[in-house]
Amino acid sequence: MQLAYSTNAFTRHSIEHAVKAIAELGFAGVELLCDRPHWFPGEVTETEVRRMRDALADHGLAVSNLNANTANGYYSPAPPENTFEPSMSNEDPELRRWRENYSIEAIKLAAAVGARAVSVTSGNPRAGLEPERRVELFVDSLRRICAEAERYGMRVGVEYEPGLLIERASELRAVIDAVDSPALGVNFDIGHSFLDGESPEEAVALLKGRIWNVHVEDIRGNKHYHLVPGDGELPFERYFNVLHQAGYDGFLTVELYTLTHAPVEAGERSLAHLTPLLPEASAAG
């Protein structure tokens, strides 16, 4: 396993600046934010894609994931907090189709820059429609975008999260089985799993073979607020060892969208804390 860093920590800077800074920090990979102010799917030009490919090659960075979880750029002005709506579980068919198309455009971008996966979310369980029906809508939408993902040789990872329609590994496993596409898996956020009270062993066992990317942050006091690894209570070694034993050899992507005021310092501290905890590093020591 290797460490990557998401550009969503650098939303006060351009995506090009973020990629350069992440490479200079010493990360092996980068996750590209698919939302404003970085890449908004459907509006990225071929020239921008070409420049990104060149920058990635120049810096020796792989792309762990394209993060298409949020949709802040749908609104003008942008909301003060990240929003997951319009979602693929929205009862409005036009809004649901907008999110499907947004996700498919992200899949095309991911294929163009050699990314390993695209992450998406389920949206919020809102008033007006029972959660079970929203899950059915979500499954239908995922079938469409996964068909496109298969066409592009891309993977789609659903990120489950406390408070969203799909909150835990068992719920996502049911969705994966219902969609029945080899492209569908999980963008496994260990902080979310920790907040859900899942054991790492249980969650990874349920999702084994379908983990496309792993988000890493620390959590303290059972509050959903992303902290620099080492500043909270997560048992990182336990998670990393369980993932390693399950055969996961992809990226551990540091996600610190809460640290936009100090992304470089946060990245430095993350690398320093996490590198010695990687299974390969532990074994070598």
MARLUM-357710 format. One record per residue (C-alpha): residue number from 1; residue in three letters; chain; x, y, z. Coordinates in nm, 2 decimals, m for minus. Layout:
REM MARLUM-357710
<milo num="NUM" residu="ala" chaine="A" u="X" v="Y" w="Z"/>
...
END
This chain:
REM MARLUM-357710
<milo num="1" residu="met" chaine="A" u="0.00" v="0.00" w="0.00"/>
<milo num="2" residu="gln" chaine="A" u="0.11" v="0.36" w="m0.07"/>
<milo num="3" residu="leu" chaine="A" u="0.00" v="0.70" w="0.04"/>
<milo num="4" residu="ala" chaine="A" u="m0.19" v="0.95" w="m0.17"/>
<milo num="5" residu="tyr" chaine="A" u="m0.34" v="1.29" w="m0.08"/>
<milo num="6" residu="ser" chaine="A" u="m0.66" v="1.45" w="m0.20"/>
<milo num="7" residu="thr" chaine="A" u="m0.67" v="1.79" w="m0.36"/>
<milo num="8" residu="asn" chaine="A" u="m0.98" v="1.87" w="m0.16"/>
<milo num="9" residu="ala" chaine="A" u="m0.73" v="2.00" w="0.11"/>
<milo num="10" residu="phe" chaine="A" u="m0.62" v="2.26" w="m0.15"/>
<milo num="11" residu="thr" chaine="A" u="m0.94" v="2.42" w="m0.25"/>
<milo num="12" residu="arg" chaine="A" u="m0.79" v="2.77" w="m0.18"/>
<milo num="13" residu="his" chaine="A" u="m0.55" v="2.69" w="m0.47"/>
<milo num="14" residu="ser" chaine="A" u="m0.57" v="2.56" w="m0.82"/>
<milo num="15" residu="ile" chaine="A" u="m0.57" v="2.19" w="m0.89"/>
<milo num="16" residu="glu" chaine="A" u="m0.24" v="2.23" w="m1.07"/>
<milo num="17" residu="his" chaine="A" u="m0.09" v="2.39" w="m0.76"/>
<milo num="18" residu="ala" chaine="A" u="m0.23" v="2.11" w="m0.55"/>
<milo num="19" residu="val" chaine="A" u="m0.08" v="1.84" w="m0.77"/>
<milo num="20" residu="lys" chaine="A" u="0.27" v="2.00" w="m0.76"/>
<milo num="21" residu="ala" chaine="A" u="0.25" v="2.05" w="m0.38"/>
<milo num="22" residu="ile" chaine="A" u="0.14" v="1.69" w="m0.32"/>
<milo num="23" residu="ala" chaine="A" u="0.43" v="1.56" w="m0.53"/>
<milo num="24" residu="glu" chaine="A" u="0.68" v="1.78" w="m0.35"/>
<milo num="25" residu="leu" chaine="A" u="0.55" v="1.66" w="m0.01"/>
<milo num="26" residu="gly" chaine="A" u="0.65" v="1.30" w="m0.12"/>
<milo num="27" residu="phe" chaine="A" u="0.32" v="1.13" w="m0.17"/>
<milo num="28" residu="ala" chaine="A" u="0.30" v="0.85" w="m0.43"/>
<milo num="29" residu="gly" chaine="A" u="m0.05" v="0.94" w="m0.55"/>
<milo num="30" residu="val" chaine="A" u="m0.31" v="1.21" w="m0.57"/>
<milo num="31" residu="glu" chaine="A" u="m0.69" v="1.21" w="m0.56"/>
<milo num="32" residu="leu" chaine="A" u="m0.84" v="1.47" w="m0.78"/>
<milo num="33" residu="leu" chaine="A" u="m1.15" v="1.66" w="m0.66"/>
<milo num="34" residu="cys" chaine="A" u="m1.43" v="1.66" w="m0.91"/>
<milo num="35" residu="asp" chaine="A" u="m1.61" v="1.97" w="m0.80"/>
<milo num="36" residu="arg" chaine="A" u="m1.55" v="2.34" w="m0.79"/>
<milo num="37" residu="pro" chaine="A" u="m1.30" v="2.50" w="m0.76"/>
<milo num="38" residu="his" chaine="A" u="m1.11" v="2.21" w="m0.91"/>
<milo num="39" residu="trp" chaine="A" u="m1.24" v="1.98" w="m1.19"/>
<milo num="40" residu="phe" chaine="A" u="m1.61" v="2.01" w="m1.26"/>
<milo num="41" residu="pro" chaine="A" u="m1.72" v="1.71" w="m1.47"/>
<milo num="42" residu="gly" chaine="A" u="m1.86" v="1.81" w="m1.80"/>
<milo num="43" residu="glu" chaine="A" u="m1.66" v="2.14" w="m1.82"/>
<milo num="44" residu="val" chaine="A" u="m1.30" v="2.02" w="m1.82"/>
<milo num="45" residu="thr" chaine="A" u="m1.14" v="2.08" w="m2.16"/>
<milo num="46" residu="glu" chaine="A" u="m0.91" v="1.84" w="m2.35"/>
<milo num="47" residu="thr" chaine="A" u="m0.63" v="2.09" w="m2.30"/>
<milo num="48" residu="glu" chaine="A" u="m0.68" v="2.08" w="m1.92"/>
<milo num="49" residu="val" chaine="A" u="m0.68" v="1.70" w="m1.93"/>
<milo num="50" residu="arg" chaine="A" u="m0.36" v="1.69" w="m2.14"/>
<milo num="51" residu="arg" chaine="A" u="m0.19" v="1.93" w="m1.91"/>
<milo num="52" residu="met" chaine="A" u="m0.29" v="1.72" w="m1.61"/>
<milo num="53" residu="arg" chaine="A" u="m0.15" v="1.41" w="m1.77"/>
<milo num="54" residu="asp" chaine="A" u="0.18" v="1.58" w="m1.84"/>
<milo num="55" residu="ala" chaine="A" u="0.19" v="1.72" w="m1.48"/>
<milo num="56" residu="leu" chaine="A" u="0.13" v="1.37" w="m1.33"/>
<milo num="57" residu="ala" chaine="A" u="0.40" v="1.22" w="m1.55"/>
<milo num="58" residu="asp" chaine="A" u="0.65" v="1.50" w="m1.47"/>
<milo num="59" residu="his" chaine="A" u="0.59" v="1.46" w="m1.10"/>
<milo num="60" residu="gly" chaine="A" u="0.57" v="1.08" w="m1.10"/>
<milo num="61" residu="leu" chaine="A" u="0.22" v="1.07" w="m0.94"/>
<milo num="62" residu="ala" chaine="A" u="m0.04" v="0.80" w="m0.98"/>
<milo num="63" residu="val" chaine="A" u="m0.41" v="0.90" w="m0.95"/>
<milo num="64" residu="ser" chaine="A" u="m0.57" v="0.70" w="m0.66"/>
<milo num="65" residu="asn" chaine="A" u="m0.93" v="0.83" w="m0.73"/>
<milo num="66" residu="leu" chaine="A" u="m1.14" v="1.10" w="m0.87"/>
<milo num="67" residu="asn" chaine="A" u="m1.36" v="1.23" w="m0.59"/>
<milo num="68" residu="ala" chaine="A" u="m1.71" v="1.30" w="m0.73"/>
<milo num="69" residu="asn" chaine="A" u="m1.88" v="1.28" w="m0.40"/>
<milo num="70" residu="thr" chaine="A" u="m2.00" v="1.64" w="m0.37"/>
<milo num="71" residu="ala" chaine="A" u="m2.19" v="1.87" w="m0.60"/>
<milo num="72" residu="asn" chaine="A" u="m2.12" v="2.21" w="m0.46"/>
<milo num="73" residu="gly" chaine="A" u="m2.07" v="2.35" w="m0.82"/>
<milo num="74" residu="tyr" chaine="A" u="m2.43" v="2.28" w="m0.90"/>
<milo num="75" residu="tyr" chaine="A" u="m2.53" v="2.58" w="m0.69"/>
<milo num="76" residu="ser" chaine="A" u="m2.45" v="2.95" w="m0.74"/>
<milo num="77" residu="pro" chaine="A" u="m2.34" v="3.07" w="m0.50"/>
<milo num="78" residu="ala" chaine="A" u="m2.18" v="2.76" w="m0.37"/>
<milo num="79" residu="pro" chaine="A" u="m2.32" v="2.64" w="m0.03"/>
<milo num="80" residu="pro" chaine="A" u="m2.12" v="2.70" w="0.29"/>
<milo num="81" residu="glu" chaine="A" u="m2.09" v="2.33" w="0.35"/>
<milo num="82" residu="asn" chaine="A" u="m2.04" v="2.03" w="0.12"/>
<milo num="83" residu="thr" chaine="A" u="m2.36" v="1.91" w="m0.03"/>
<milo num="84" residu="phe" chaine="A" u="m2.44" v="1.57" w="m0.18"/>
<milo num="85" residu="glu" chaine="A" u="m2.75" v="1.68" w="m0.36"/>
<milo num="86" residu="pro" chaine="A" u="m2.86" v="1.64" w="m0.63"/>
<milo num="87" residu="ser" chaine="A" u="m2.80" v="1.27" w="m0.56"/>
<milo num="88" residu="met" chaine="A" u="m2.87" v="0.94" w="m0.73"/>
<milo num="89" residu="ser" chaine="A" u="m3.14" v="0.87" w="m0.47"/>
<milo num="90" residu="asn" chaine="A" u="m3.32" v="1.20" w="m0.53"/>
<milo num="91" residu="glu" chaine="A" u="m3.69" v="1.15" w="m0.60"/>
<milo num="92" residu="asp" chaine="A" u="m3.69" v="1.40" w="m0.88"/>
<milo num="93" residu="pro" chaine="A" u="m3.59" v="1.21" w="m1.20"/>
<milo num="94" residu="glu" chaine="A" u="m3.44" v="1.52" w="m1.37"/>
<milo num="95" residu="leu" chaine="A" u="m3.21" v="1.59" w="m1.07"/>
<milo num="96" residu="arg" chaine="A" u="m3.12" v="1.22" w="m1.04"/>
<milo num="97" residu="arg" chaine="A" u="m3.03" v="1.21" w="m1.41"/>
<milo num="98" residu="trp" chaine="A" u="m2.82" v="1.52" w="m1.37"/>
<milo num="99" residu="arg" chaine="A" u="m2.62" v="1.34" w="m1.10"/>
<milo num="100" residu="glu" chaine="A" u="m2.59" v="1.03" w="m1.32"/>
<milo num="101" residu="asn" chaine="A" u="m2.45" v="1.24" w="m1.61"/>
<milo num="102" residu="tyr" chaine="A" u="m2.21" v="1.42" w="m1.37"/>
<milo num="103" residu="ser" chaine="A" u="m2.08" v="1.09" w="m1.25"/>
<milo num="104" residu="ile" chaine="A" u="m2.04" v="0.95" w="m1.60"/>
<milo num="105" residu="glu" chaine="A" u="m1.84" v="1.26" w="m1.70"/>
<milo num="106" residu="ala" chaine="A" u="m1.62" v="1.20" w="m1.40"/>
<milo num="107" residu="ile" chaine="A" u="m1.57" v="0.84" w="m1.52"/>
<milo num="108" residu="lys" chaine="A" u="m1.45" v="0.98" w="m1.86"/>
<milo num="109" residu="leu" chaine="A" u="m1.21" v="1.21" w="m1.69"/>
<milo num="110" residu="ala" chaine="A" u="m1.08" v="0.93" w="m1.47"/>
<milo num="111" residu="ala" chaine="A" u="m1.01" v="0.71" w="m1.77"/>
<milo num="112" residu="ala" chaine="A" u="m0.84" v="1.00" w="m1.95"/>
<milo num="113" residu="val" chaine="A" u="m0.59" v="1.05" w="m1.66"/>
<milo num="114" residu="gly" chaine="A" u="m0.54" v="0.68" w="m1.57"/>
<milo num="115" residu="ala" chaine="A" u="m0.72" v="0.70" w="m1.24"/>
<milo num="116" residu="arg" chaine="A" u="m0.80" v="0.38" w="m1.05"/>
<milo num="117" residu="ala" chaine="A" u="m1.16" v="0.47" w="m0.96"/>
<milo num="118" residu="val" chaine="A" u="m1.43" v="0.73" w="m0.92"/>
<milo num="119" residu="ser" chaine="A" u="m1.60" v="0.77" w="m0.59"/>
<milo num="120" residu="val" chaine="A" u="m1.97" v="0.86" w="m0.55"/>
<milo num="121" residu="thr" chaine="A" u="m2.22" v="0.88" w="m0.26"/>
<milo num="122" residu="ser" chaine="A" u="m2.58" v="0.78" w="m0.19"/>
<milo num="123" residu="gly" chaine="A" u="m2.72" v="1.12" w="m0.09"/>
<milo num="124" residu="asn" chaine="A" u="m2.93" v="1.21" w="0.21"/>
<milo num="125" residu="pro" chaine="A" u="m3.23" v="1.03" w="0.35"/>
<milo num="126" residu="arg" chaine="A" u="m3.47" v="1.32" w="0.31"/>
<milo num="127" residu="ala" chaine="A" u="m3.83" v="1.37" w="0.40"/>
<milo num="128" residu="gly" chaine="A" u="m4.09" v="1.28" w="0.13"/>
<milo num="129" residu="leu" chaine="A" u="m3.98" v="0.93" w="0.04"/>
<milo num="130" residu="glu" chaine="A" u="m3.91" v="0.63" w="0.25"/>
<milo num="131" residu="pro" chaine="A" u="m3.54" v="0.52" w="0.27"/>
<milo num="132" residu="glu" chaine="A" u="m3.61" v="0.18" w="0.11"/>
<milo num="133" residu="arg" chaine="A" u="m3.75" v="0.35" w="m0.20"/>
<milo num="134" residu="arg" chaine="A" u="m3.45" v="0.58" w="m0.22"/>
<milo num="135" residu="val" chaine="A" u="m3.22" v="0.28" w="m0.21"/>
<milo num="136" residu="glu" chaine="A" u="m3.41" v="0.14" w="m0.51"/>
<milo num="137" residu="leu" chaine="A" u="m3.36" v="0.46" w="m0.70"/>
<milo num="138" residu="phe" chaine="A" u="m2.99" v="0.46" w="m0.60"/>
<milo num="139" residu="val" chaine="A" u="m2.95" v="0.11" w="m0.73"/>
<milo num="140" residu="asp" chaine="A" u="m3.12" v="0.20" w="m1.06"/>
<milo num="141" residu="ser" chaine="A" u="m2.89" v="0.50" w="m1.11"/>
<milo num="142" residu="leu" chaine="A" u="m2.58" v="0.29" w="m1.02"/>
<milo num="143" residu="arg" chaine="A" u="m2.67" v="0.03" w="m1.28"/>
<milo num="144" residu="arg" chaine="A" u="m2.66" v="0.30" w="m1.55"/>
<milo num="145" residu="ile" chaine="A" u="m2.33" v="0.46" w="m1.44"/>
<milo num="146" residu="cys" chaine="A" u="m2.16" v="0.12" w="m1.38"/>
<milo num="147" residu="ala" chaine="A" u="m2.25" v="0.01" w="m1.74"/>
<milo num="148" residu="glu" chaine="A" u="m2.06" v="0.32" w="m1.85"/>
<milo num="149" residu="ala" chaine="A" u="m1.78" v="0.25" w="m1.61"/>
<milo num="150" residu="glu" chaine="A" u="m1.74" v="m0.10" w="m1.75"/>
<milo num="151" residu="arg" chaine="A" u="m1.73" v="0.05" w="m2.10"/>
<milo num="152" residu="tyr" chaine="A" u="m1.44" v="0.27" w="m2.00"/>
<milo num="153" residu="gly" chaine="A" u="m1.26" v="0.00" w="m1.79"/>
<milo num="154" residu="met" chaine="A" u="m1.32" v="0.21" w="m1.47"/>
<milo num="155" residu="arg" chaine="A" u="m1.43" v="0.13" w="m1.12"/>
<milo num="156" residu="val" chaine="A" u="m1.70" v="0.31" w="m0.91"/>
<milo num="157" residu="gly" chaine="A" u="m1.66" v="0.32" w="m0.54"/>
<milo num="158" residu="val" chaine="A" u="m1.95" v="0.42" w="m0.32"/>
<milo num="159" residu="glu" chaine="A" u="m1.84" v="0.60" w="m0.01"/>
<milo num="160" residu="tyr" chaine="A" u="m2.07" v="0.53" w="0.28"/>
<milo num="161" residu="glu" chaine="A" u="m2.10" v="0.78" w="0.56"/>
<milo num="162" residu="pro" chaine="A" u="m2.29" v="0.85" w="0.89"/>
<milo num="163" residu="gly" chaine="A" u="m2.60" v="1.05" w="0.81"/>
<milo num="164" residu="leu" chaine="A" u="m2.62" v="0.95" w="0.44"/>
<milo num="165" residu="leu" chaine="A" u="m2.87" v="0.70" w="0.29"/>
<milo num="166" residu="ile" chaine="A" u="m2.60" v="0.43" w="0.29"/>
<milo num="167" residu="glu" chaine="A" u="m2.42" v="0.45" w="0.62"/>
<milo num="168" residu="arg" chaine="A" u="m2.24" v="0.12" w="0.68"/>
<milo num="169" residu="ala" chaine="A" u="m2.07" v="m0.17" w="0.52"/>
<milo num="170" residu="ser" chaine="A" u="m2.36" v="m0.41" w="0.55"/>
<milo num="171" residu="glu" chaine="A" u="m2.59" v="m0.16" w="0.36"/>
<milo num="172" residu="leu" chaine="A" u="m2.34" v="m0.11" w="0.09"/>
<milo num="173" residu="arg" chaine="A" u="m2.28" v="m0.48" w="0.05"/>
<milo num="174" residu="ala" chaine="A" u="m2.66" v="m0.52" w="m0.02"/>
<milo num="175" residu="val" chaine="A" u="m2.64" v="m0.24" w="m0.28"/>
<milo num="176" residu="ile" chaine="A" u="m2.33" v="m0.40" w="m0.45"/>
<milo num="177" residu="asp" chaine="A" u="m2.51" v="m0.73" w="m0.47"/>
<milo num="178" residu="ala" chaine="A" u="m2.83" v="m0.57" w="m0.61"/>
<milo num="179" residu="val" chaine="A" u="m2.64" v="m0.37" w="m0.88"/>
<milo num="180" residu="asp" chaine="A" u="m2.44" v="m0.68" w="m0.98"/>
<milo num="181" residu="ser" chaine="A" u="m2.17" v="m0.51" w="m1.17"/>
<milo num="182" residu="pro" chaine="A" u="m1.80" v="m0.60" w="m1.15"/>
<milo num="183" residu="ala" chaine="A" u="m1.73" v="m0.22" w="m1.16"/>
<milo num="184" residu="leu" chaine="A" u="m1.90" v="m0.14" w="m0.83"/>
<milo num="185" residu="gly" chaine="A" u="m1.72" v="m0.14" w="m0.50"/>
<milo num="186" residu="val" chaine="A" u="m1.64" v="0.09" w="m0.21"/>
<milo num="187" residu="asn" chaine="A" u="m1.44" v="0.40" w="m0.15"/>
<milo num="188" residu="phe" chaine="A" u="m1.37" v="0.29" w="0.21"/>
<milo num="189" residu="asp" chaine="A" u="m1.33" v="0.58" w="0.45"/>
<milo num="190" residu="ile" chaine="A" u="m1.19" v="0.43" w="0.77"/>
<milo num="191" residu="gly" chaine="A" u="m1.30" v="0.74" w="0.97"/>
<milo num="192" residu="his" chaine="A" u="m1.66" v="0.68" w="0.86"/>
<milo num="193" residu="ser" chaine="A" u="m1.64" v="0.31" w="0.95"/>
<milo num="194" residu="phe" chaine="A" u="m1.50" v="0.40" w="1.29"/>
<milo num="195" residu="leu" chaine="A" u="m1.78" v="0.64" w="1.36"/>
<milo num="196" residu="asp" chaine="A" u="m2.03" v="0.38" w="1.26"/>
<milo num="197" residu="gly" chaine="A" u="m1.89" v="0.15" w="1.53"/>
<milo num="198" residu="glu" chaine="A" u="m1.80" v="m0.12" w="1.28"/>
<milo num="199" residu="ser" chaine="A" u="m1.50" v="m0.34" w="1.36"/>
<milo num="200" residu="pro" chaine="A" u="m1.23" v="m0.31" w="1.09"/>
<milo num="201" residu="glu" chaine="A" u="m1.24" v="m0.69" w="1.05"/>
<milo num="202" residu="glu" chaine="A" u="m1.62" v="m0.70" w="1.00"/>
<milo num="203" residu="ala" chaine="A" u="m1.63" v="m0.41" w="0.75"/>
<milo num="204" residu="val" chaine="A" u="m1.33" v="m0.53" w="0.54"/>
<milo num="205" residu="ala" chaine="A" u="m1.46" v="m0.89" w="0.54"/>
<milo num="206" residu="leu" chaine="A" u="m1.80" v="m0.77" w="0.40"/>
<milo num="207" residu="leu" chaine="A" u="m1.63" v="m0.56" w="0.13"/>
<milo num="208" residu="lys" chaine="A" u="m1.32" v="m0.77" w="0.05"/>
<milo num="209" residu="gly" chaine="A" u="m1.24" v="m0.77" w="m0.32"/>
<milo num="210" residu="arg" chaine="A" u="m1.44" v="m0.46" w="m0.38"/>
<milo num="211" residu="ile" chaine="A" u="m1.23" v="m0.19" w="m0.21"/>
<milo num="212" residu="trp" chaine="A" u="m1.11" v="0.04" w="m0.48"/>
<milo num="213" residu="asn" chaine="A" u="m0.97" v="0.32" w="m0.27"/>
<milo num="214" residu="val" chaine="A" u="m0.93" v="0.40" w="0.11"/>
<milo num="215" residu="his" chaine="A" u="m0.98" v="0.74" w="0.26"/>
<milo num="216" residu="val" chaine="A" u="m0.77" v="0.82" w="0.57"/>
<milo num="217" residu="glu" chaine="A" u="m0.82" v="1.08" w="0.84"/>
<milo num="218" residu="asp" chaine="A" u="m0.83" v="1.08" w="1.22"/>
<milo num="219" residu="ile" chaine="A" u="m1.14" v="1.12" w="1.43"/>
<milo num="220" residu="arg" chaine="A" u="m1.17" v="1.24" w="1.79"/>
<milo num="221" residu="gly" chaine="A" u="m1.46" v="1.24" w="2.04"/>
<milo num="222" residu="asn" chaine="A" u="m1.69" v="1.05" w="1.80"/>
<milo num="223" residu="lys" chaine="A" u="m1.73" v="1.37" w="1.60"/>
<milo num="224" residu="his" chaine="A" u="m1.73" v="1.36" w="1.22"/>
<milo num="225" residu="tyr" chaine="A" u="m1.45" v="1.61" w="1.17"/>
<milo num="226" residu="his" chaine="A" u="m1.14" v="1.51" w="0.97"/>
<milo num="227" residu="leu" chaine="A" u="m0.82" v="1.55" w="1.17"/>
<milo num="228" residu="val" chaine="A" u="m0.46" v="1.50" w="1.07"/>
<milo num="229" residu="pro" chaine="A" u="m0.36" v="1.14" w="1.14"/>
<milo num="230" residu="gly" chaine="A" u="m0.22" v="1.12" w="1.49"/>
<milo num="231" residu="asp" chaine="A" u="m0.44" v="1.39" w="1.63"/>
<milo num="232" residu="gly" chaine="A" u="m0.73" v="1.15" w="1.71"/>
<milo num="233" residu="glu" chaine="A" u="m0.82" v="0.80" w="1.82"/>
<milo num="234" residu="leu" chaine="A" u="m0.82" v="0.58" w="1.51"/>
<milo num="235" residu="pro" chaine="A" u="m0.64" v="0.25" w="1.54"/>
<milo num="236" residu="phe" chaine="A" u="m0.46" v="0.30" w="1.21"/>
<milo num="237" residu="glu" chaine="A" u="m0.23" v="m0.01" w="1.23"/>
<milo num="238" residu="arg" chaine="A" u="m0.53" v="m0.23" w="1.30"/>
<milo num="239" residu="tyr" chaine="A" u="m0.71" v="m0.10" w="0.99"/>
<milo num="240" residu="phe" chaine="A" u="m0.40" v="m0.12" w="0.77"/>
<milo num="241" residu="asn" chaine="A" u="m0.32" v="m0.47" w="0.88"/>
<milo num="242" residu="val" chaine="A" u="m0.67" v="m0.59" w="0.82"/>
<milo num="243" residu="leu" chaine="A" u="m0.67" v="m0.44" w="0.47"/>
<milo num="244" residu="his" chaine="A" u="m0.33" v="m0.59" w="0.40"/>
<milo num="245" residu="gln" chaine="A" u="m0.44" v="m0.93" w="0.51"/>
<milo num="246" residu="ala" chaine="A" u="m0.75" v="m0.90" w="0.28"/>
<milo num="247" residu="gly" chaine="A" u="m0.52" v="m0.85" w="m0.01"/>
<milo num="248" residu="tyr" chaine="A" u="m0.57" v="m0.47" w="m0.06"/>
<milo num="249" residu="asp" chaine="A" u="m0.27" v="m0.32" w="m0.23"/>
<milo num="250" residu="gly" chaine="A" u="m0.41" v="0.01" w="m0.35"/>
<milo num="251" residu="phe" chaine="A" u="m0.38" v="0.36" w="m0.21"/>
<milo num="252" residu="leu" chaine="A" u="m0.44" v="0.50" w="0.13"/>
<milo num="253" residu="thr" chaine="A" u="m0.56" v="0.85" w="0.04"/>
<milo num="254" residu="val" chaine="A" u="m0.54" v="1.12" w="0.31"/>
<milo num="255" residu="glu" chaine="A" u="m0.85" v="1.33" w="0.29"/>
<milo num="256" residu="leu" chaine="A" u="m0.83" v="1.66" w="0.49"/>
<milo num="257" residu="tyr" chaine="A" u="m1.09" v="1.90" w="0.34"/>
<milo num="258" residu="thr" chaine="A" u="m1.11" v="2.05" w="0.69"/>
<milo num="259" residu="leu" chaine="A" u="m0.75" v="2.18" w="0.66"/>
<milo num="260" residu="thr" chaine="A" u="m0.77" v="2.40" w="0.36"/>
<milo num="261" residu="his" chaine="A" u="m0.59" v="2.68" w="0.56"/>
<milo num="262" residu="ala" chaine="A" u="m0.28" v="2.46" w="0.61"/>
<milo num="263" residu="pro" chaine="A" u="m0.28" v="2.18" w="0.35"/>
<milo num="264" residu="val" chaine="A" u="0.10" v="2.15" w="0.32"/>
<milo num="265" residu="glu" chaine="A" u="0.16" v="2.13" w="0.70"/>
<milo num="266" residu="ala" chaine="A" u="m0.13" v="1.88" w="0.73"/>
<milo num="267" residu="gly" chaine="A" u="0.03" v="1.67" w="0.45"/>
<milo num="268" residu="glu" chaine="A" u="0.37" v="1.67" w="0.61"/>
<milo num="269" residu="arg" chaine="A" u="0.23" v="1.56" w="0.94"/>
<milo num="270" residu="ser" chaine="A" u="0.02" v="1.29" w="0.78"/>
<milo num="271" residu="leu" chaine="A" u="0.31" v="1.14" w="0.60"/>
<milo num="272" residu="ala" chaine="A" u="0.53" v="1.14" w="0.91"/>
<milo num="273" residu="his" chaine="A" u="0.26" v="0.97" w="1.12"/>
<milo num="274" residu="leu" chaine="A" u="0.13" v="0.71" w="0.86"/>
<milo num="275" residu="thr" chaine="A" u="0.45" v="0.60" w="0.68"/>
<milo num="276" residu="pro" chaine="A" u="0.59" v="0.39" w="0.98"/>
<milo num="277" residu="leu" chaine="A" u="0.25" v="0.23" w="1.02"/>
<milo num="278" residu="leu" chaine="A" u="0.22" v="0.08" w="0.67"/>
<milo num="279" residu="pro" chaine="A" u="0.24" v="m0.30" w="0.68"/>
<milo num="280" residu="glu" chaine="A" u="0.54" v="m0.32" w="0.45"/>
<milo num="281" residu="ala" chaine="A" u="0.72" v="m0.06" w="0.66"/>
<milo num="282" residu="ser" chaine="A" u="0.64" v="m0.24" w="0.98"/>
<milo num="283" residu="ala" chaine="A" u="0.76" v="m0.57" w="0.84"/>
<milo num="284" residu="ala" chaine="A" u="1.08" v="m0.41" w="0.72"/>
<milo num="285" residu="gly" chaine="A" u="1.14" v="m0.27" w="1.07"/>
END
